[in-house]
Amino acid sequence: MKKNMSNLDRVIRIILATVFAYLYFSGTVTGILGILLVVLGAIFVLTSLVSFCPLYRIFGISTCSTKQEA
């Protein structure tokens, strides 16, 4: 699995995941929307840890600045 996420992309995802968790656990966003935000935040954290986004692969996007061998 080749990396396709830059460090900036990873940091942005972690920040968004933190915001989503705060909104849910503070009670600002509740119900189905709150649960969806927590799940999305968990996906953001997971993809940030492995530096790979499956959707980027499907659409042929790469924000990683390192050269990739063919």
PDB file of N, H, CA, C and O in Angstrom:
ATOM      1  N   MET A   1       0.855  -1.172   0.000  1.00  0.00           N
ATOM      2  CA  MET A   1       0.000   0.000   0.000  1.00  0.00           C
ATOM      3  C   MET A   1       0.905   1.241   0.000  1.00  0.00           C
ATOM      4  O   MET A   1       1.641   1.478   0.958  1.00  0.00           O
ATOM      5  N   LYS A   2       0.845   2.013  -1.062  1.00  0.00           N
ATOM      6  H   LYS A   2       0.248   1.821  -1.840  1.00  0.00           H
ATOM      7  CA  LYS A   2       1.667   3.211  -1.187  1.00  0.00           C
ATOM      8  C   LYS A   2       0.989   4.382  -0.487  1.00  0.00           C
ATOM      9  O   LYS A   2      -0.235   4.516  -0.504  1.00  0.00           O
ATOM     10  N   LYS A   3       1.806   5.220   0.125  1.00  0.00           N
ATOM     11  H   LYS A   3       2.800   5.112   0.139  1.00  0.00           H
ATOM     12  CA  LYS A   3       1.273   6.421   0.763  1.00  0.00           C
ATOM     13  C   LYS A   3       0.731   7.359  -0.301  1.00  0.00           C
ATOM     14  O   LYS A   3       1.336   7.523  -1.360  1.00  0.00           O
ATOM     15  N   ASN A   4      -0.424   7.981  -0.014  1.00  0.00           N
ATOM     16  H   ASN A   4      -0.915   7.847   0.847  1.00  0.00           H
ATOM     17  CA  ASN A   4      -0.972   8.957  -0.951  1.00  0.00           C
ATOM     18  C   ASN A   4      -1.494  10.200  -0.228  1.00  0.00           C
ATOM     19  O   ASN A   4      -2.316  10.945  -0.762  1.00  0.00           O
ATOM     20  N   MET A   5      -1.000  10.408   0.999  1.00  0.00           N
ATOM     21  H   MET A   5      -0.332   9.803   1.432  1.00  0.00           H
ATOM     22  CA  MET A   5      -1.419  11.575   1.778  1.00  0.00           C
ATOM     23  C   MET A   5      -0.197  12.348   2.265  1.00  0.00           C
ATOM     24  O   MET A   5       0.770  11.757   2.745  1.00  0.00           O
ATOM     25  N   SER A   6      -0.248  13.669   2.139  1.00  0.00           N
ATOM     26  H   SER A   6      -1.034  14.149   1.749  1.00  0.00           H
ATOM     27  CA  SER A   6       0.832  14.511   2.644  1.00  0.00           C
ATOM     28  C   SER A   6       0.668  14.711   4.151  1.00  0.00           C
ATOM     29  O   SER A   6      -0.371  14.383   4.725  1.00  0.00           O
ATOM     30  N   ASN A   7       1.704  15.249   4.773  1.00  0.00           N
ATOM     31  H   ASN A   7       2.547  15.515   4.306  1.00  0.00           H
ATOM     32  CA  ASN A   7       1.632  15.521   6.209  1.00  0.00           C
ATOM     33  C   ASN A   7       0.568  16.567   6.522  1.00  0.00           C
ATOM     34  O   ASN A   7      -0.120  16.470   7.538  1.00  0.00           O
ATOM     35  N   LEU A   8       0.430  17.563   5.656  1.00  0.00           N
ATOM     36  H   LEU A   8       0.989  17.642   4.830  1.00  0.00           H
ATOM     37  CA  LEU A   8      -0.593  18.587   5.863  1.00  0.00           C
ATOM     38  C   LEU A   8      -1.987  17.970   5.829  1.00  0.00           C
ATOM     39  O   LEU A   8      -2.840  18.300   6.653  1.00  0.00           O
ATOM     40  N   ASP A   9      -2.209  17.082   4.884  1.00  0.00           N
ATOM     41  H   ASP A   9      -1.516  16.814   4.215  1.00  0.00           H
ATOM     42  CA  ASP A   9      -3.489  16.389   4.767  1.00  0.00           C
ATOM     43  C   ASP A   9      -3.771  15.580   6.035  1.00  0.00           C
ATOM     44  O   ASP A   9      -4.896  15.569   6.533  1.00  0.00           O
ATOM     45  N   ARG A  10      -2.747  14.909   6.548  1.00  0.00           N
ATOM     46  H   ARG A  10      -1.832  14.919   6.143  1.00  0.00           H
ATOM     47  CA  ARG A  10      -2.903  14.111   7.760  1.00  0.00           C
ATOM     48  C   ARG A  10      -3.252  14.996   8.965  1.00  0.00           C
ATOM     49  O   ARG A  10      -4.125  14.646   9.759  1.00  0.00           O
ATOM     50  N   VAL A  11      -2.576  16.130   9.099  1.00  0.00           N
ATOM     51  H   VAL A  11      -1.867  16.415   8.454  1.00  0.00           H
ATOM     52  CA  VAL A  11      -2.831  17.039  10.217  1.00  0.00           C
ATOM     53  C   VAL A  11      -4.252  17.595  10.146  1.00  0.00           C
ATOM     54  O   VAL A  11      -4.939  17.677  11.163  1.00  0.00           O
ATOM     55  N   ILE A  12      -4.687  17.974   8.957  1.00  0.00           N
ATOM     56  H   ILE A  12      -4.128  17.907   8.130  1.00  0.00           H
ATOM     57  CA  ILE A  12      -6.041  18.503   8.784  1.00  0.00           C
ATOM     58  C   ILE A  12      -7.074  17.463   9.183  1.00  0.00           C
ATOM     59  O   ILE A  12      -8.066  17.793   9.833  1.00  0.00           O
ATOM     60  N   ARG A  13      -6.852  16.207   8.803  1.00  0.00           N
ATOM     61  H   ARG A  13      -6.046  15.938   8.275  1.00  0.00           H
ATOM     62  CA  ARG A  13      -7.789  15.140   9.165  1.00  0.00           C
ATOM     63  C   ARG A  13      -7.835  14.915  10.675  1.00  0.00           C
ATOM     64  O   ARG A  13      -8.908  14.688  11.236  1.00  0.00           O
ATOM     65  N   ILE A  14      -6.684  14.976  11.331  1.00  0.00           N
ATOM     66  H   ILE A  14      -5.813  15.161  10.876  1.00  0.00           H
ATOM     67  CA  ILE A  14      -6.649  14.806  12.792  1.00  0.00           C
ATOM     68  C   ILE A  14      -7.386  15.958  13.473  1.00  0.00           C
ATOM     69  O   ILE A  14      -8.127  15.738  14.431  1.00  0.00           O
ATOM     70  N   ILE A  15      -7.192  17.170  12.992  1.00  0.00           N
ATOM     71  H   ILE A  15      -6.590  17.349  12.213  1.00  0.00           H
ATOM     72  CA  ILE A  15      -7.884  18.327  13.567  1.00  0.00           C
ATOM     73  C   ILE A  15      -9.389  18.187  13.385  1.00  0.00           C
ATOM     74  O   ILE A  15     -10.152  18.432  14.320  1.00  0.00           O
ATOM     75  N   LEU A  16      -9.826  17.795  12.187  1.00  0.00           N
ATOM     76  H   LEU A  16      -9.207  17.596  11.427  1.00  0.00           H
ATOM     77  CA  LEU A  16     -11.261  17.599  11.946  1.00  0.00           C
ATOM     78  C   LEU A  16     -11.831  16.499  12.844  1.00  0.00           C
ATOM     79  O   LEU A  16     -12.932  16.640  13.376  1.00  0.00           O
ATOM     80  N   ALA A  17     -11.091  15.418  13.008  1.00  0.00           N
ATOM     81  H   ALA A  17     -10.196  15.304  12.575  1.00  0.00           H
ATOM     82  CA  ALA A  17     -11.543  14.327  13.873  1.00  0.00           C
ATOM     83  C   ALA A  17     -11.694  14.810  15.313  1.00  0.00           C
ATOM     84  O   ALA A  17     -12.631  14.422  16.010  1.00  0.00           O
ATOM     85  N   THR A  18     -10.771  15.654  15.752  1.00  0.00           N
ATOM     86  H   THR A  18     -10.010  15.970  15.186  1.00  0.00           H
ATOM     87  CA  THR A  18     -10.845  16.210  17.101  1.00  0.00           C
ATOM     88  C   THR A  18     -12.065  17.117  17.254  1.00  0.00           C
ATOM     89  O   THR A  18     -12.762  17.062  18.268  1.00  0.00           O
ATOM     90  N   VAL A  19     -12.318  17.938  16.258  1.00  0.00           N
ATOM     91  H   VAL A  19     -11.752  17.982  15.435  1.00  0.00           H
ATOM     92  CA  VAL A  19     -13.492  18.821  16.286  1.00  0.00           C
ATOM     93  C   VAL A  19     -14.778  17.996  16.304  1.00  0.00           C
ATOM     94  O   VAL A  19     -15.695  18.295  17.068  1.00  0.00           O
ATOM     95  N   PHE A  20     -14.848  16.960  15.465  1.00  0.00           N
ATOM     96  H   PHE A  20     -14.103  16.718  14.844  1.00  0.00           H
ATOM     97  CA  PHE A  20     -16.036  16.107  15.426  1.00  0.00           C
ATOM     98  C   PHE A  20     -16.266  15.442  16.782  1.00  0.00           C
ATOM     99  O   PHE A  20     -17.399  15.385  17.261  1.00  0.00           O
ATOM    100  N   ALA A  21     -15.193  14.938  17.403  1.00  0.00           N
ATOM    101  H   ALA A  21     -14.273  14.985  17.014  1.00  0.00           H
ATOM    102  CA  ALA A  21     -15.317  14.296  18.710  1.00  0.00           C
ATOM    103  C   ALA A  21     -15.789  15.304  19.755  1.00  0.00           C
ATOM    104  O   ALA A  21     -16.651  14.994  20.576  1.00  0.00           O
ATOM    105  N   TYR A  22     -15.224  16.506  19.723  1.00  0.00           N
ATOM    106  H   TYR A  22     -14.524  16.758  19.055  1.00  0.00           H
ATOM    107  CA  TYR A  22     -15.643  17.533  20.680  1.00  0.00           C
ATOM    108  C   TYR A  22     -17.126  17.873  20.513  1.00  0.00           C
ATOM    109  O   TYR A  22     -17.861  17.967  21.496  1.00  0.00           O
ATOM    110  N   LEU A  23     -17.558  18.056  19.268  1.00  0.00           N
ATOM    111  H   LEU A  23     -16.960  17.979  18.469  1.00  0.00           H
ATOM    112  CA  LEU A  23     -18.960  18.396  19.022  1.00  0.00           C
ATOM    113  C   LEU A  23     -19.896  17.304  19.525  1.00  0.00           C
ATOM    114  O   LEU A  23     -20.965  17.599  20.060  1.00  0.00           O
ATOM    115  N   TYR A  24     -19.501  16.047  19.357  1.00  0.00           N
ATOM    116  H   TYR A  24     -18.633  15.807  18.923  1.00  0.00           H
ATOM    117  CA  TYR A  24     -20.352  14.947  19.796  1.00  0.00           C
ATOM    118  C   TYR A  24     -20.347  14.813  21.318  1.00  0.00           C
ATOM    119  O   TYR A  24     -21.407  14.744  21.940  1.00  0.00           O
ATOM    120  N   PHE A  25     -19.164  14.777  21.912  1.00  0.00           N
ATOM    121  H   PHE A  25     -18.303  14.833  21.407  1.00  0.00           H
ATOM    122  CA  PHE A  25     -19.071  14.523  23.352  1.00  0.00           C
ATOM    123  C   PHE A  25     -19.471  15.722  24.199  1.00  0.00           C
ATOM    124  O   PHE A  25     -19.752  15.563  25.387  1.00  0.00           O
ATOM    125  N   SER A  26     -19.504  16.914  23.620  1.00  0.00           N
ATOM    126  H   SER A  26     -19.276  17.043  22.655  1.00  0.00           H
ATOM    127  CA  SER A  26     -19.984  18.078  24.367  1.00  0.00           C
ATOM    128  C   SER A  26     -21.507  18.206  24.269  1.00  0.00           C
ATOM    129  O   SER A  26     -22.111  19.027  24.960  1.00  0.00           O
ATOM    130  N   GLY A  27     -22.117  17.396  23.414  1.00  0.00           N
ATOM    131  H   GLY A  27     -21.626  16.730  22.852  1.00  0.00           H
ATOM    132  CA  GLY A  27     -23.568  17.422  23.267  1.00  0.00           C
ATOM    133  C   GLY A  27     -24.061  18.448  22.267  1.00  0.00           C
ATOM    134  O   GLY A  27     -25.268  18.659  22.145  1.00  0.00           O
ATOM    135  N   THR A  28     -23.156  19.087  21.555  1.00  0.00           N
ATOM    136  H   THR A  28     -22.176  18.915  21.654  1.00  0.00           H
ATOM    137  CA  THR A  28     -23.548  20.074  20.559  1.00  0.00           C
ATOM    138  C   THR A  28     -24.269  19.416  19.392  1.00  0.00           C
ATOM    139  O   THR A  28     -25.281  19.921  18.908  1.00  0.00           O
ATOM    140  N   VAL A  29     -23.732  18.275  18.945  1.00  0.00           N
ATOM    141  H   VAL A  29     -22.909  17.865  19.339  1.00  0.00           H
ATOM    142  CA  VAL A  29     -24.344  17.514  17.856  1.00  0.00           C
ATOM    143  C   VAL A  29     -24.718  16.156  18.425  1.00  0.00           C
ATOM    144  O   VAL A  29     -23.871  15.446  18.968  1.00  0.00           O
ATOM    145  N   THR A  30     -25.988  15.797  18.301  1.00  0.00           N
ATOM    146  H   THR A  30     -26.677  16.373  17.860  1.00  0.00           H
ATOM    147  CA  THR A  30     -26.452  14.537  18.873  1.00  0.00           C
ATOM    148  C   THR A  30     -27.180  13.709  17.819  1.00  0.00           C
ATOM    149  O   THR A  30     -27.340  14.130  16.673  1.00  0.00           O
ATOM    150  N   GLY A  31     -27.602  12.560  18.221  1.00  0.00           N
ATOM    151  H   GLY A  31     -27.472  12.218  19.151  1.00  0.00           H
ATOM    152  CA  GLY A  31     -28.383  11.699  17.338  1.00  0.00           C
ATOM    153  C   GLY A  31     -27.559  11.074  16.234  1.00  0.00           C
ATOM    154  O   GLY A  31     -26.354  10.865  16.371  1.00  0.00           O
ATOM    155  N   ILE A  32     -28.229  10.783  15.147  1.00  0.00           N
ATOM    156  H   ILE A  32     -29.208  10.953  15.036  1.00  0.00           H
ATOM    157  CA  ILE A  32     -27.599  10.119  14.010  1.00  0.00           C
ATOM    158  C   ILE A  32     -26.451  10.952  13.441  1.00  0.00           C
ATOM    159  O   ILE A  32     -25.397  10.407  13.114  1.00  0.00           O
ATOM    160  N   LEU A  33     -26.644  12.257  13.323  1.00  0.00           N
ATOM    161  H   LEU A  33     -27.501  12.700  13.589  1.00  0.00           H
ATOM    162  CA  LEU A  33     -25.587  13.120  12.798  1.00  0.00           C
ATOM    163  C   LEU A  33     -24.345  13.061  13.685  1.00  0.00           C
ATOM    164  O   LEU A  33     -23.223  13.017  13.182  1.00  0.00           O
ATOM    165  N   GLY A  34     -24.541  13.059  14.975  1.00  0.00           N
ATOM    166  H   GLY A  34     -25.452  13.095  15.384  1.00  0.00           H
ATOM    167  CA  GLY A  34     -23.414  12.970  15.900  1.00  0.00           C
ATOM    168  C   GLY A  34     -22.653  11.670  15.752  1.00  0.00           C
ATOM    169  O   GLY A  34     -21.422  11.657  15.755  1.00  0.00           O
ATOM    170  N   ILE A  35     -23.384  10.583  15.624  1.00  0.00           N
ATOM    171  H   ILE A  35     -24.384  10.594  15.622  1.00  0.00           H
ATOM    172  CA  ILE A  35     -22.744   9.273  15.448  1.00  0.00           C
ATOM    173  C   ILE A  35     -21.992   9.226  14.121  1.00  0.00           C
ATOM    174  O   ILE A  35     -20.881   8.700  14.052  1.00  0.00           O
ATOM    175  N   LEU A  36     -22.593   9.773  13.073  1.00  0.00           N
ATOM    176  H   LEU A  36     -23.495  10.200  13.128  1.00  0.00           H
ATOM    177  CA  LEU A  36     -21.913   9.810  11.774  1.00  0.00           C
ATOM    178  C   LEU A  36     -20.618  10.617  11.836  1.00  0.00           C
ATOM    179  O   LEU A  36     -19.618  10.241  11.224  1.00  0.00           O
ATOM    180  N   LEU A  37     -20.639  11.725  12.574  1.00  0.00           N
ATOM    181  H   LEU A  37     -21.451  12.031  13.070  1.00  0.00           H
ATOM    182  CA  LEU A  37     -19.424  12.535  12.710  1.00  0.00           C
ATOM    183  C   LEU A  37     -18.338  11.773  13.456  1.00  0.00           C
ATOM    184  O   LEU A  37     -17.164  11.861  13.096  1.00  0.00           O
ATOM    185  N   VAL A  38     -18.714  11.027  14.490  1.00  0.00           N
ATOM    186  H   VAL A  38     -19.668  10.955  14.782  1.00  0.00           H
ATOM    187  CA  VAL A  38     -17.730  10.245  15.243  1.00  0.00           C
ATOM    188  C   VAL A  38     -17.138   9.147  14.361  1.00  0.00           C
ATOM    189  O   VAL A  38     -15.930   8.910  14.392  1.00  0.00           O
ATOM    190  N   VAL A  39     -17.977   8.482  13.583  1.00  0.00           N
ATOM    191  H   VAL A  39     -18.958   8.674  13.558  1.00  0.00           H
ATOM    192  CA  VAL A  39     -17.481   7.434  12.672  1.00  0.00           C
ATOM    193  C   VAL A  39     -16.561   8.042  11.622  1.00  0.00           C
ATOM    194  O   VAL A  39     -15.498   7.490  11.337  1.00  0.00           O
ATOM    195  N   LEU A  40     -16.956   9.170  11.045  1.00  0.00           N
ATOM    196  H   LEU A  40     -17.819   9.619  11.277  1.00  0.00           H
ATOM    197  CA  LEU A  40     -16.112   9.848  10.063  1.00  0.00           C
ATOM    198  C   LEU A  40     -14.784  10.276  10.688  1.00  0.00           C
ATOM    199  O   LEU A  40     -13.730  10.158  10.063  1.00  0.00           O
ATOM    200  N   GLY A  41     -14.843  10.766  11.909  1.00  0.00           N
ATOM    201  H   GLY A  41     -15.699  10.861  12.417  1.00  0.00           H
ATOM    202  CA  GLY A  41     -13.621  11.143  12.621  1.00  0.00           C
ATOM    203  C   GLY A  41     -12.704   9.950  12.844  1.00  0.00           C
ATOM    204  O   GLY A  41     -11.486  10.067  12.712  1.00  0.00           O
ATOM    205  N   ALA A  42     -13.284   8.804  13.182  1.00  0.00           N
ATOM    206  H   ALA A  42     -14.274   8.709  13.289  1.00  0.00           H
ATOM    207  CA  ALA A  42     -12.485   7.591  13.367  1.00  0.00           C
ATOM    208  C   ALA A  42     -11.827   7.169  12.058  1.00  0.00           C
ATOM    209  O   ALA A  42     -10.674   6.738  12.051  1.00  0.00           O
ATOM    210  N   ILE A  43     -12.549   7.291  10.962  1.00  0.00           N
ATOM    211  H   ILE A  43     -13.486   7.641  10.968  1.00  0.00           H
ATOM    212  CA  ILE A  43     -11.977   6.971   9.648  1.00  0.00           C
ATOM    213  C   ILE A  43     -10.845   7.942   9.331  1.00  0.00           C
ATOM    214  O   ILE A  43      -9.809   7.531   8.808  1.00  0.00           O
ATOM    215  N   PHE A  44     -11.029   9.220   9.638  1.00  0.00           N
ATOM    216  H   PHE A  44     -11.870   9.554  10.063  1.00  0.00           H
ATOM    217  CA  PHE A  44      -9.971  10.211   9.410  1.00  0.00           C
ATOM    218  C   PHE A  44      -8.712   9.862  10.202  1.00  0.00           C
ATOM    219  O   PHE A  44      -7.603   9.947   9.674  1.00  0.00           O
ATOM    220  N   VAL A  45      -8.879   9.470  11.460  1.00  0.00           N
ATOM    221  H   VAL A  45      -9.780   9.401  11.889  1.00  0.00           H
ATOM    222  CA  VAL A  45      -7.726   9.113  12.292  1.00  0.00           C
ATOM    223  C   VAL A  45      -7.027   7.883  11.722  1.00  0.00           C
ATOM    224  O   VAL A  45      -5.800   7.859  11.625  1.00  0.00           O
ATOM    225  N   LEU A  46      -7.790   6.871  11.349  1.00  0.00           N
ATOM    226  H   LEU A  46      -8.787   6.891  11.428  1.00  0.00           H
ATOM    227  CA  LEU A  46      -7.208   5.649  10.807  1.00  0.00           C
ATOM    228  C   LEU A  46      -6.428   5.924   9.522  1.00  0.00           C
ATOM    229  O   LEU A  46      -5.297   5.463   9.371  1.00  0.00           O
ATOM    230  N   THR A  47      -7.026   6.669   8.602  1.00  0.00           N
ATOM    231  H   THR A  47      -7.945   7.044   8.724  1.00  0.00           H
ATOM    232  CA  THR A  47      -6.338   6.959   7.344  1.00  0.00           C
ATOM    233  C   THR A  47      -5.115   7.849   7.573  1.00  0.00           C
ATOM    234  O   THR A  47      -4.132   7.752   6.838  1.00  0.00           O
ATOM    235  N   SER A  48      -5.171   8.709   8.581  1.00  0.00           N
ATOM    236  H   SER A  48      -5.970   8.788   9.178  1.00  0.00           H
ATOM    237  CA  SER A  48      -4.015   9.551   8.894  1.00  0.00           C
ATOM    238  C   SER A  48      -2.868   8.719   9.439  1.00  0.00           C
ATOM    239  O   SER A  48      -1.708   8.985   9.126  1.00  0.00           O
ATOM    240  N   LEU A  49      -3.175   7.717  10.249  1.00  0.00           N
ATOM    241  H   LEU A  49      -4.117   7.501  10.504  1.00  0.00           H
ATOM    242  CA  LEU A  49      -2.129   6.887  10.833  1.00  0.00           C
ATOM    243  C   LEU A  49      -1.404   6.047   9.784  1.00  0.00           C
ATOM    244  O   LEU A  49      -0.201   5.815   9.902  1.00  0.00           O
ATOM    245  N   VAL A  50      -2.116   5.596   8.773  1.00  0.00           N
ATOM    246  H   VAL A  50      -3.093   5.785   8.677  1.00  0.00           H
ATOM    247  CA  VAL A  50      -1.492   4.761   7.739  1.00  0.00           C
ATOM    248  C   VAL A  50      -1.083   5.555   6.502  1.00  0.00           C
ATOM    249  O   VAL A  50      -0.475   4.998   5.589  1.00  0.00           O
ATOM    250  N   SER A  51      -1.404   6.834   6.459  1.00  0.00           N
ATOM    251  H   SER A  51      -1.898   7.286   7.201  1.00  0.00           H
ATOM    252  CA  SER A  51      -1.068   7.728   5.333  1.00  0.00           C
ATOM    253  C   SER A  51      -1.620   7.236   3.999  1.00  0.00           C
ATOM    254  O   SER A  51      -1.005   7.429   2.951  1.00  0.00           O
ATOM    255  N   PHE A  52      -2.773   6.607   4.052  1.00  0.00           N
ATOM    256  H   PHE A  52      -3.272   6.450   4.904  1.00  0.00           H
ATOM    257  CA  PHE A  52      -3.383   6.077   2.837  1.00  0.00           C
ATOM    258  C   PHE A  52      -4.880   6.299   2.885  1.00  0.00           C
ATOM    259  O   PHE A  52      -5.540   5.962   3.867  1.00  0.00           O
ATOM    260  N   CYS A  53      -5.413   6.875   1.806  1.00  0.00           N
ATOM    261  H   CYS A  53      -4.876   7.149   1.008  1.00  0.00           H
ATOM    262  CA  CYS A  53      -6.851   7.094   1.692  1.00  0.00           C
ATOM    263  C   CYS A  53      -7.377   6.298   0.498  1.00  0.00           C
ATOM    264  O   CYS A  53      -6.981   6.559  -0.638  1.00  0.00           O
ATOM    265  N   PRO A  54      -8.265   5.329   0.742  1.00  0.00           N
ATOM    266  CA  PRO A  54      -8.802   4.524  -0.364  1.00  0.00           C
ATOM    267  C   PRO A  54      -9.535   5.355  -1.419  1.00  0.00           C
ATOM    268  O   PRO A  54      -9.465   5.041  -2.607  1.00  0.00           O
ATOM    269  N   LEU A  55     -10.227   6.397  -1.001  1.00  0.00           N
ATOM    270  H   LEU A  55     -10.283   6.652  -0.036  1.00  0.00           H
ATOM    271  CA  LEU A  55     -10.929   7.240  -1.977  1.00  0.00           C
ATOM    272  C   LEU A  55      -9.949   7.969  -2.891  1.00  0.00           C
ATOM    273  O   LEU A  55     -10.223   8.148  -4.078  1.00  0.00           O
ATOM    274  N   TYR A  56      -8.813   8.389  -2.350  1.00  0.00           N
ATOM    275  H   TYR A  56      -8.590   8.244  -1.386  1.00  0.00           H
ATOM    276  CA  TYR A  56      -7.795   9.018  -3.182  1.00  0.00           C
ATOM    277  C   TYR A  56      -7.335   8.040  -4.252  1.00  0.00           C
ATOM    278  O   TYR A  56      -7.134   8.421  -5.405  1.00  0.00           O
ATOM    279  N   ARG A  57      -7.169   6.786  -3.871  1.00  0.00           N
ATOM    280  H   ARG A  57      -7.332   6.476  -2.934  1.00  0.00           H
ATOM    281  CA  ARG A  57      -6.722   5.755  -4.818  1.00  0.00           C
ATOM    282  C   ARG A  57      -7.745   5.568  -5.935  1.00  0.00           C
ATOM    283  O   ARG A  57      -7.380   5.476  -7.107  1.00  0.00           O
ATOM    284  N   ILE A  58      -9.025   5.512  -5.571  1.00  0.00           N
ATOM    285  H   ILE A  58      -9.322   5.586  -4.619  1.00  0.00           H
ATOM    286  CA  ILE A  58     -10.086   5.322  -6.558  1.00  0.00           C
ATOM    287  C   ILE A  58     -10.104   6.463  -7.567  1.00  0.00           C
ATOM    288  O   ILE A  58     -10.253   6.230  -8.766  1.00  0.00           O
ATOM    289  N   PHE A  59      -9.952   7.697  -7.088  1.00  0.00           N
ATOM    290  H   PHE A  59      -9.831   7.887  -6.114  1.00  0.00           H
ATOM    291  CA  PHE A  59     -10.017   8.867  -7.963  1.00  0.00           C
ATOM    292  C   PHE A  59      -8.658   9.278  -8.531  1.00  0.00           C
ATOM    293  O   PHE A  59      -8.574  10.257  -9.272  1.00  0.00           O
ATOM    294  N   GLY A  60      -7.604   8.550  -8.197  1.00  0.00           N
ATOM    295  H   GLY A  60      -7.673   7.754  -7.595  1.00  0.00           H
ATOM    296  CA  GLY A  60      -6.282   8.841  -8.735  1.00  0.00           C
ATOM    297  C   GLY A  60      -5.645  10.088  -8.161  1.00  0.00           C
ATOM    298  O   GLY A  60      -4.848  10.743  -8.833  1.00  0.00           O
ATOM    299  N   ILE A  61      -5.988  10.427  -6.926  1.00  0.00           N
ATOM    300  H   ILE A  61      -6.636   9.895  -6.381  1.00  0.00           H
ATOM    301  CA  ILE A  61      -5.462  11.627  -6.273  1.00  0.00           C
ATOM    302  C   ILE A  61      -4.307  11.228  -5.360  1.00  0.00           C
ATOM    303  O   ILE A  61      -4.348  10.167  -4.738  1.00  0.00           O
ATOM    304  N   SER A  62      -3.289  12.062  -5.276  1.00  0.00           N
ATOM    305  H   SER A  62      -3.256  12.925  -5.781  1.00  0.00           H
ATOM    306  CA  SER A  62      -2.208  11.859  -4.320  1.00  0.00           C
ATOM    307  C   SER A  62      -1.729  13.220  -3.851  1.00  0.00           C
ATOM    308  O   SER A  62      -1.339  14.055  -4.668  1.00  0.00           O
ATOM    309  N   THR A  63      -1.753  13.454  -2.547  1.00  0.00           N
ATOM    310  H   THR A  63      -2.070  12.776  -1.883  1.00  0.00           H
ATOM    311  CA  THR A  63      -1.251  14.703  -2.003  1.00  0.00           C
ATOM    312  C   THR A  63       0.149  14.503  -1.435  1.00  0.00           C
ATOM    313  O   THR A  63       0.743  15.441  -0.903  1.00  0.00           O
ATOM    314  N   CYS A  64       0.674  13.296  -1.545  1.00  0.00           N
ATOM    315  H   CYS A  64       0.191  12.534  -1.978  1.00  0.00           H
ATOM    316  CA  CYS A  64       2.003  12.965  -1.054  1.00  0.00           C
ATOM    317  C   CYS A  64       3.031  13.577  -1.999  1.00  0.00           C
ATOM    318  O   CYS A  64       2.929  13.428  -3.217  1.00  0.00           O
ATOM    319  N   SER A  65       4.018  14.263  -1.435  1.00  0.00           N
ATOM    320  H   SER A  65       4.101  14.384  -0.446  1.00  0.00           H
ATOM    321  CA  SER A  65       4.990  14.950  -2.276  1.00  0.00           C
ATOM    322  C   SER A  65       6.188  14.080  -2.650  1.00  0.00           C
ATOM    323  O   SER A  65       7.014  14.495  -3.463  1.00  0.00           O
ATOM    324  N   THR A  66       6.299  12.885  -2.074  1.00  0.00           N
ATOM    325  H   THR A  66       5.628  12.548  -1.414  1.00  0.00           H
ATOM    326  CA  THR A  66       7.421  12.023  -2.415  1.00  0.00           C
ATOM    327  C   THR A  66       7.192  11.372  -3.765  1.00  0.00           C
ATOM    328  O   THR A  66       6.053  11.135  -4.166  1.00  0.00           O
ATOM    329  N   LYS A  67       8.279  11.084  -4.463  1.00  0.00           N
ATOM    330  H   LYS A  67       9.205  11.276  -4.137  1.00  0.00           H
ATOM    331  CA  LYS A  67       8.163  10.438  -5.758  1.00  0.00           C
ATOM    332  C   LYS A  67       7.731   9.003  -5.568  1.00  0.00           C
ATOM    333  O   LYS A  67       8.232   8.293  -4.696  1.00  0.00           O
ATOM    334  N   GLN A  68       6.796   8.591  -6.397  1.00  0.00           N
ATOM    335  H   GLN A  68       6.390   9.168  -7.106  1.00  0.00           H
ATOM    336  CA  GLN A  68       6.292   7.228  -6.342  1.00  0.00           C
ATOM    337  C   GLN A  68       6.824   6.468  -7.538  1.00  0.00           C
ATOM    338  O   GLN A  68       6.771   6.958  -8.666  1.00  0.00           O
ATOM    339  N   GLU A  69       7.337   5.275  -7.296  1.00  0.00           N
ATOM    340  H   GLU A  69       7.381   4.878  -6.379  1.00  0.00           H
ATOM    341  CA  GLU A  69       7.839   4.459  -8.383  1.00  0.00           C
ATOM    342  C   GLU A  69       6.694   3.740  -9.072  1.00  0.00           C
ATOM    343  O   GLU A  69       5.745   3.292  -8.429  1.00  0.00           O
ATOM    344  N   ALA A  70       6.799   3.636 -10.390  1.00  0.00           N
ATOM    345  H   ALA A  70       7.570   4.000 -10.912  1.00  0.00           H
ATOM    346  CA  ALA A  70       5.725   3.006 -11.155  1.00  0.00           C
ATOM    347  C   ALA A  70       5.804   1.504 -11.111  1.00  0.00           C
ATOM    348  O   ALA A  70       4.968   0.824 -11.708  1.00  0.00           O
TER     349      ALA A  70
END
